[in-house]
């Protein structure tokens, strides 16, 4: 379970109402999550360009299937993994050609033992309590093919403008992870970060469900995607990593 009295993230998206609300926000370009998904698609396209020979992709904690659908359009075999039947009900409709594993592979790894060339995990690692996050990273590492890549995101960076705003308003109540901490976290589980892509630079108030000037924000955010030196300042960022032992010695994570 979670830390102290905190609910485990395993149990946070089990009911149908939560699943529907979660899915609706992700597809609304006038909401912060919807705008971020438009940006994430562009970043994923770029990161997957070097994985053209990938045959199998796993989307860990696939939720309602937005990333899984994206992978299924680009990789011959796409597999979604999640513990929530309510989330998977939506994902199965969205991704009829994908395969699904309903269950907790961190507790029962035998549910899925196939290796994958690409493994993704979005909006999970920041939310998960430390023991669950560690178990998930170990499982992803163990399922990753020798030359495969893990692509994960963290959606609240303390070094960003939004992170600074939330620190002032809510002090330590909001869980945040920066790029350096995230890279160290993956390294502790045998995964070396090779690329860092930041996004969602412009701050917003409250939950971001109704952004002002959403179209203009999108144009500005797209321009900022190409500025590699800003990668560590985005309120969200995506990391591409591989097995640590396959990394060339002396290299460093590449931004942009």
Buried (B, 14 or more C-beta within 10 A) or exposed (E): EBEEEEEEBBEBBEBEEBBBEBBBBBEBBBBBBBBBBEBBEBBBEBBBEEBEEBEBBBBBBBBBBBBBBBBBEBBEBBBBBBBBEBBBBBBBEBBEEBBBBBBBBBEEBEBBEEBBBBBBBBBBBBBBBEEBBBBBBBBBBEBBBEEBBBBBBBBBBBBBBBBBBBBEEEEEEEEBBBBEEBBEBBEEBBBBBBBBBBBBBBBBEEEBBEBEEBEEBBEEBEEBBEBEEBBBBBBBBBBBBBBBEEBEEEEEBEBB
